[in-house]
Amino acid sequence: MADLSAADLKTALHEYLCSANGAIHIKLVRSEADVYDDAIAFHPEFTHQLFGDNEVIFGYRSLRVELYYCASQMTPYFSITHEGKVDSKIYKGVKADEVFSVVAQKLPEGDFLTSREQLIASLGKAEHFKPVGQMVHEYRHTDGLDYRVYRATVDTPGFVRFLRRIQTFLLWFIDGASFVEEDDDRWTFYTLFQLEKTPRGDSVHRFVGYITVYNYFAYPDKVRPRISQMMILPPYQGKGHGADFLTSINNDLCARTDVVDISVEDPSDDFTKLRDFVDCKNCSTLASFQEPHILGPFTSTMADEARQKFRLNKMQTRRVYEILRLQKTNMSNSEAGRHYRLMIKERLNRPFQKQKRDLEKMLKHLSPDEAGCMGGSLNIDEQHKLLQQQYEEVLEVYERIVRRLEKA
């Protein structure tokens, strides 16, 4: 082939570019028919941890990456197909991206399938699969099916092998996710399974999602569990399983006498909303959160009752109080709405006041020249504008939680 200009080379190679998110097809397979049913496939939300910030794969025409899981024991099947691979001899040494090895290194070593025949043959094992760990809760969902929650640790026989299979979902659906250290016994894992009846009447466990909890030490002999990661598989999302699952885990942790409080590590916006809903639903049953108390100021009684009953820290309890107070406040009443608005803005204004005090203290120890080099704080008009903006953002989030509470 004659030498191509840079522009012509770029045009010729364009057909070898594809979206990594679109090329990867993920399935939860229950039957042989599912293997061939593309309607049940779903795609990753994130692939940048494997294929770069642009989430693009180069070097293949019509690339298809199949990552299917047996819906019970979660054994992965992995395969790639394409209609042509870039020829480095023709295109000036340009090489295709590595795909198979990049994905395979994230799968459990020696524990994934590479042919559809192997996958189909493995489906029969689902009837004999039993979740690893101790069952801590069972509930009937609004879909009429039963679900079970299991607890395990890295020391639970067989669990680490199962963990290696399911944690690959984190890379595709949680931004910046990482795998846990398998030799750290401070991890607790909760798994959620759906019980599906077979035509013969047997119950088969289908994996729905999992949550990881890290138990931080609290002097002298207590722990502060921190929820690290939560994953509900896409086919089960948006159906209320997150709230049921989180409630089950909170109940299990609250039953322990060594738990001081329960926190969350770097929660996403979606998880924050979920946690707010669950905590508000719980605290709405407490005496100190009933009228007329909820329409008054935030009290130590509220903080103490929420901590004792649901292991909430003071900051989260204050947030719950604000949401539940909004639910009981008639915002169309100008006086009631004004009191609520001022209450929220007073809290939001505290960082500004602290910044002002800190700056005043610092200026006392600086020369006039040094003080002149210091960046000034916001003026009063800018503060008011920013406070109003923050208030409106908080109110929007709270109103969304209130609407969900009223539908529950």
C-alpha positions as CSV (number, residue, x, y, z in Angstrom):
1,M,0.0,0.0,0.0
2,A,1.3,3.5,-0.9
3,D,2.3,5.7,2.0
4,L,-0.8,7.6,3.3
5,S,-0.9,11.1,4.6
6,A,-1.7,11.6,8.2
7,A,-5.2,12.7,7.4
8,D,-5.8,9.7,5.1
9,L,-4.3,7.3,7.7
10,K,-6.7,8.7,10.3
11,T,-9.7,8.2,8.0
12,A,-8.6,4.7,7.1
13,L,-8.2,3.7,10.7
14,H,-11.5,5.2,11.9
15,E,-13.4,2.0,11.3
16,Y,-11.2,0.3,13.8
17,L,-12.3,2.6,16.6
18,C,-15.2,1.7,18.9
19,S,-16.7,2.6,22.2
20,A,-15.5,0.3,25.0
21,N,-18.8,0.7,26.8
22,G,-20.8,-0.2,23.7
23,A,-18.6,-3.2,22.7
24,I,-18.9,-4.9,26.1
25,H,-22.0,-7.0,26.5
26,I,-22.8,-8.3,30.0
27,K,-25.5,-10.8,30.9
28,L,-26.8,-12.7,33.9
29,V,-27.6,-16.1,32.4
30,R,-30.2,-18.4,33.8
31,S,-30.9,-20.7,30.9
32,E,-29.5,-21.7,27.5
33,A,-31.9,-19.4,25.8
34,D,-30.4,-16.4,27.7
35,V,-27.0,-17.1,26.1
36,Y,-28.5,-16.2,22.7
37,D,-30.9,-13.5,23.9
38,D,-29.3,-10.1,23.3
39,A,-32.4,-8.3,24.8
40,I,-31.2,-9.1,28.3
41,A,-27.7,-7.8,27.8
42,F,-26.5,-4.6,29.4
43,H,-23.4,-2.4,29.1
44,P,-20.9,-1.0,31.5
45,E,-21.2,2.6,32.8
46,F,-17.4,2.9,33.1
47,T,-14.5,1.4,31.3
48,H,-11.8,4.0,31.8
49,Q,-10.0,2.0,34.4
50,L,-9.2,-0.6,31.7
51,F,-9.3,1.4,28.4
52,G,-8.3,4.9,29.3
53,D,-10.1,8.2,29.9
54,N,-11.7,8.2,26.5
55,E,-13.2,4.7,27.0
56,V,-12.3,3.8,23.4
57,I,-10.9,0.5,22.0
58,F,-8.8,0.7,18.9
59,G,-7.8,-2.0,16.4
60,Y,-10.9,-4.0,15.6
61,R,-13.9,-3.8,13.3
62,S,-17.3,-4.7,14.9
63,L,-15.7,-5.7,18.2
64,R,-17.9,-7.6,20.6
65,V,-16.8,-8.5,24.1
66,E,-19.0,-11.0,25.8
67,L,-18.9,-11.1,29.6
68,Y,-21.7,-13.4,30.8
69,Y,-22.2,-14.7,34.3
70,C,-24.1,-17.8,35.6
71,A,-26.8,-16.0,37.5
72,S,-26.4,-18.1,40.6
73,Q,-22.8,-19.1,41.3
74,M,-21.6,-16.2,39.1
75,T,-19.0,-18.1,37.2
76,P,-17.9,-15.7,34.4
77,Y,-17.7,-16.6,30.7
78,F,-15.5,-14.3,28.6
79,S,-15.0,-14.1,24.9
80,I,-14.2,-11.5,22.2
81,T,-15.1,-11.6,18.5
82,H,-14.6,-9.1,15.7
83,E,-14.8,-8.8,11.9
84,G,-11.2,-7.8,11.3
85,K,-8.1,-6.6,13.1
86,V,-5.9,-3.7,12.0
87,D,-2.8,-5.0,10.1
88,S,0.3,-3.3,11.5
89,K,2.3,-4.2,8.4
90,I,-0.1,-2.2,6.3
91,Y,-0.7,0.7,8.6
92,K,2.9,1.8,9.5
93,G,3.3,-0.4,12.6
94,V,0.0,0.7,14.2
95,K,-1.1,-2.1,16.6
96,A,-4.5,-3.0,18.0
97,D,-5.2,-2.5,21.7
98,E,-4.9,-5.5,24.0
99,V,-8.4,-6.5,25.0
100,F,-8.5,-10.1,26.1
101,S,-5.5,-9.9,28.4
102,V,-6.6,-6.5,29.9
103,V,-10.1,-7.9,30.8
104,A,-8.8,-11.4,31.7
105,Q,-6.4,-10.1,34.4
106,K,-9.4,-8.6,36.3
107,L,-11.3,-11.9,36.2
108,P,-10.6,-14.6,38.8
109,E,-7.5,-16.4,37.7
110,G,-8.3,-19.9,36.4
111,D,-11.9,-19.5,37.3
112,F,-13.6,-18.2,34.1
113,L,-15.0,-20.0,31.0
114,T,-14.0,-19.2,27.4
115,S,-16.7,-21.1,25.4
116,R,-20.5,-20.9,25.3
117,E,-20.6,-24.7,25.5
118,Q,-18.8,-24.5,28.9
119,L,-21.2,-21.8,30.0
120,I,-24.3,-23.8,29.1
121,A,-22.9,-26.9,30.7
122,S,-22.3,-25.0,34.0
123,L,-25.9,-23.8,34.2
124,G,-27.0,-27.1,35.7
125,K,-25.0,-26.4,38.8
126,A,-27.3,-23.6,39.8
127,E,-29.8,-26.0,41.3
128,H,-27.1,-27.2,43.7
129,F,-25.6,-23.8,44.5
130,K,-26.0,-22.5,48.1
131,P,-24.8,-19.0,49.1
132,V,-21.7,-18.8,51.2
133,G,-22.1,-17.4,54.7
134,Q,-24.8,-17.0,57.3
135,M,-28.3,-15.9,56.4
136,V,-29.2,-12.8,58.4
137,H,-32.5,-11.7,56.9
138,E,-35.2,-12.8,54.5
139,Y,-37.9,-10.6,53.1
140,R,-40.8,-10.7,50.5
141,H,-40.4,-8.0,47.9
142,T,-43.1,-6.1,46.2
143,D,-42.5,-8.3,43.1
144,G,-43.9,-11.2,45.2
145,L,-40.5,-13.0,45.3
146,D,-38.4,-13.8,48.4
147,Y,-35.0,-12.5,48.9
148,R,-32.2,-13.5,51.4
149,V,-29.3,-11.6,52.8
150,Y,-26.1,-13.4,53.8
151,R,-23.1,-12.3,55.8
152,A,-19.6,-13.5,55.3
153,T,-15.9,-12.6,55.9
154,V,-12.7,-13.5,54.2
155,D,-12.4,-16.4,56.6
156,T,-15.7,-17.9,55.6
157,P,-14.9,-21.1,53.6
158,G,-15.4,-20.6,49.9
159,F,-16.3,-16.9,50.1
160,V,-13.1,-15.4,48.7
161,R,-13.6,-17.5,45.5
162,F,-17.1,-16.1,45.1
163,L,-15.9,-12.6,45.9
164,R,-13.4,-12.7,43.1
165,R,-16.2,-13.5,40.6
166,I,-18.6,-10.7,41.7
167,Q,-16.2,-7.9,42.4
168,T,-15.4,-7.4,38.7
169,F,-18.8,-5.6,38.4
170,L,-17.3,-2.8,40.5
171,L,-15.0,-1.8,37.7
172,W,-17.9,-1.5,35.2
173,F,-20.4,0.3,37.5
174,I,-18.6,2.2,40.3
175,D,-16.3,5.0,39.3
176,G,-12.8,4.6,40.8
177,A,-13.7,1.3,42.5
178,S,-11.0,-1.1,43.7
179,F,-10.9,-4.6,44.9
180,V,-10.6,-5.3,48.7
181,E,-7.5,-6.9,50.3
182,E,-8.4,-10.5,50.7
183,D,-6.2,-11.0,53.8
184,D,-7.8,-8.2,55.8
185,D,-10.2,-9.8,58.3
186,R,-11.8,-6.5,59.2
187,W,-14.0,-6.7,56.1
188,T,-17.6,-7.9,56.4
189,F,-19.5,-8.8,53.2
190,Y,-23.2,-8.9,52.7
191,T,-24.7,-10.6,49.6
192,L,-28.3,-10.5,48.4
193,F,-30.0,-13.3,46.5
194,Q,-33.4,-13.8,44.9
195,L,-35.1,-17.1,45.4
196,E,-36.5,-18.3,42.1
197,K,-38.8,-21.3,41.8
198,T,-37.9,-23.9,39.1
199,P,-40.6,-25.7,37.1
200,R,-40.0,-28.7,39.5
201,G,-40.7,-26.5,42.5
202,D,-37.1,-26.2,43.8
203,S,-35.7,-22.9,44.9
204,V,-32.6,-21.5,43.0
205,H,-30.6,-18.6,44.4
206,R,-30.0,-15.8,41.9
207,F,-27.3,-13.2,42.8
208,V,-28.7,-9.6,43.1
209,G,-25.9,-7.6,44.7
210,Y,-23.5,-7.1,47.6
211,I,-22.2,-4.6,50.1
212,T,-18.8,-4.4,51.7
213,V,-18.3,-3.0,55.2
214,Y,-15.0,-2.2,56.9
215,N,-14.9,-2.4,60.7
216,Y,-12.8,0.4,62.1
217,F,-11.5,0.1,65.7
218,A,-13.1,2.3,68.3
219,Y,-11.4,2.6,71.7
220,P,-11.4,0.6,73.9
221,D,-13.4,-2.4,72.6
222,K,-15.9,-1.1,70.0
223,V,-16.0,-0.8,66.2
224,R,-17.3,1.8,63.8
225,P,-18.5,-0.1,60.7
226,R,-18.1,1.9,57.5
227,I,-20.0,1.0,54.4
228,S,-17.4,1.0,51.6
229,Q,-19.1,-0.2,48.4
230,M,-22.6,-1.2,47.4
231,M,-23.5,-2.9,44.1
232,I,-27.0,-3.8,42.9
233,L,-26.7,-5.5,39.5
234,P,-28.4,-3.5,36.7
235,P,-31.3,-5.8,36.0
236,Y,-32.4,-5.3,39.6
237,Q,-31.8,-1.6,39.9
238,G,-34.7,0.9,40.3
239,K,-36.9,-1.6,42.0
240,G,-36.4,-0.8,45.6
241,H,-33.9,-3.5,46.4
242,G,-31.2,-1.0,47.5
243,A,-33.5,0.3,50.3
244,D,-34.5,-3.2,51.4
245,F,-30.9,-4.4,51.3
246,L,-29.4,-1.5,53.2
247,T,-32.2,-1.7,55.8
248,S,-31.3,-5.4,56.3
249,I,-27.7,-4.6,56.8
250,N,-28.4,-1.7,59.2
251,N,-30.5,-4.0,61.3
252,D,-27.8,-6.6,61.4
253,L,-25.1,-4.1,62.5
254,C,-27.4,-2.4,65.0
255,A,-28.0,-5.7,66.7
256,R,-24.3,-5.9,67.6
257,T,-23.4,-4.4,71.1
258,D,-19.9,-3.4,69.9
259,V,-21.1,-1.0,67.2
260,V,-20.7,2.7,68.0
261,D,-22.1,4.1,64.8
262,I,-22.4,3.3,61.1
263,S,-20.8,5.6,58.5
264,V,-20.3,5.6,54.7
265,E,-17.0,6.0,52.8
266,D,-17.1,8.6,50.0
267,P,-20.7,8.0,49.1
268,S,-22.0,8.7,45.6
269,D,-25.0,11.1,45.1
270,D,-27.2,8.1,44.5
271,F,-26.1,6.3,47.6
272,T,-26.5,9.4,49.7
273,K,-30.1,9.7,48.5
274,L,-30.7,6.0,49.3
275,R,-29.1,6.3,52.8
276,D,-31.2,9.5,53.5
277,F,-34.4,7.7,52.6
278,V,-33.6,4.6,54.7
279,D,-32.5,6.7,57.7
280,C,-35.5,9.1,57.5
281,K,-37.9,6.1,57.3
282,N,-36.3,4.6,60.4
283,C,-36.1,7.8,62.4
284,S,-39.7,8.7,61.6
285,T,-40.7,6.0,64.0
286,L,-38.8,7.5,66.9
287,A,-40.6,9.6,69.6
288,S,-38.3,12.6,69.4
289,F,-38.9,12.9,65.7
290,Q,-42.7,13.2,66.1
291,E,-44.7,16.4,66.1
292,P,-44.4,18.8,67.8
293,H,-40.7,18.0,68.4
294,I,-39.8,17.7,64.8
295,L,-41.0,21.3,64.1
296,G,-38.8,22.6,66.9
297,P,-35.0,22.9,67.0
298,F,-32.6,20.0,66.6
299,T,-32.0,18.5,70.1
300,S,-29.5,16.2,71.8
301,T,-32.4,13.9,72.5
302,M,-32.8,13.4,68.8
303,A,-29.1,12.7,68.4
304,D,-29.1,10.3,71.3
305,E,-32.2,8.4,70.2
306,A,-31.0,8.0,66.6
307,R,-27.6,6.8,67.8
308,Q,-28.9,4.3,70.3
309,K,-31.6,2.9,68.0
310,F,-30.0,3.1,64.5
311,R,-26.3,3.9,65.2
312,L,-26.4,7.2,63.3
313,N,-23.8,9.8,64.0
314,K,-24.8,13.3,64.9
315,M,-24.1,14.8,61.4
316,Q,-26.3,12.3,59.7
317,T,-29.0,12.6,62.3
318,R,-29.1,16.4,61.8
319,R,-29.6,15.8,58.1
320,V,-32.4,13.4,58.8
321,Y,-34.0,15.9,61.1
322,E,-33.9,18.6,58.4
323,I,-35.6,16.3,55.9
324,L,-38.3,15.1,58.3
325,R,-38.9,18.7,59.4
326,L,-39.4,19.7,55.8
327,Q,-41.9,16.9,55.4
328,K,-44.0,18.3,58.3
329,T,-43.6,22.0,57.3
330,N,-46.2,23.8,55.3
331,M,-43.8,25.7,53.0
332,S,-46.7,27.6,51.5
333,N,-47.2,29.2,54.8
334,S,-44.9,32.2,54.6
335,E,-44.0,32.2,58.4
336,A,-43.4,28.5,58.5
337,G,-41.4,28.5,55.3
338,R,-39.3,31.5,56.6
339,H,-38.4,29.6,59.8
340,Y,-37.3,26.6,57.9
341,R,-35.3,28.6,55.4
342,L,-33.5,30.5,58.1
343,M,-32.7,27.3,60.0
344,I,-31.0,25.7,56.9
345,K,-29.2,28.9,56.1
346,E,-27.9,29.3,59.6
347,R,-26.2,25.9,59.3
348,L,-24.9,26.6,55.9
349,N,-23.5,30.0,57.1
350,R,-21.3,28.5,59.8
351,P,-18.4,27.7,57.5
352,F,-18.4,31.4,56.4
353,Q,-18.4,32.6,60.0
354,K,-15.5,30.2,60.9
355,Q,-13.5,31.4,57.9
356,K,-14.1,35.0,58.9
357,R,-12.9,34.3,62.5
358,D,-9.9,32.4,61.3
359,L,-8.9,35.2,59.0
360,E,-9.2,37.8,61.7
361,K,-7.0,35.8,64.0
362,M,-4.4,35.4,61.3
363,L,-4.4,39.1,60.3
364,K,-3.4,40.0,63.9
365,H,-0.1,38.3,63.4
366,L,0.8,39.7,60.0
367,S,2.4,42.9,58.9
368,P,0.4,45.3,56.8
369,D,2.4,44.2,53.7
370,E,1.7,40.5,54.5
371,A,-1.9,41.2,55.2
372,G,-2.3,42.9,51.9
373,C,-1.1,39.8,50.1
374,M,-3.8,37.7,51.7
375,G,-6.8,36.8,49.5
376,G,-10.0,38.4,50.8
377,S,-13.1,36.5,51.8
378,L,-16.4,36.9,50.0
379,N,-18.2,40.2,50.6
380,I,-21.6,40.1,52.2
381,D,-23.5,40.3,49.0
382,E,-21.5,37.4,47.5
383,Q,-22.1,35.4,50.7
384,H,-25.9,36.0,50.5
385,K,-26.0,34.9,46.9
386,L,-24.0,31.8,47.6
387,L,-26.1,30.9,50.6
388,Q,-29.3,31.2,48.6
389,Q,-27.8,29.0,45.9
390,Q,-26.8,26.4,48.5
391,Y,-30.1,26.5,50.2
392,E,-32.0,25.9,46.9
393,E,-29.7,23.0,46.1
394,V,-30.3,21.5,49.6
395,L,-34.0,22.0,49.3
396,E,-34.2,20.3,45.9
397,V,-32.4,17.2,47.3
398,Y,-34.6,17.1,50.5
399,E,-37.8,17.5,48.5
400,R,-36.9,14.5,46.4
401,I,-36.4,12.4,49.6
402,V,-39.7,13.7,51.0
403,R,-41.6,12.6,47.8
404,R,-40.2,9.1,48.1
405,L,-41.1,8.9,51.8
406,E,-44.6,9.9,51.0
407,K,-44.9,7.1,48.4
408,A,-43.4,4.5,50.7
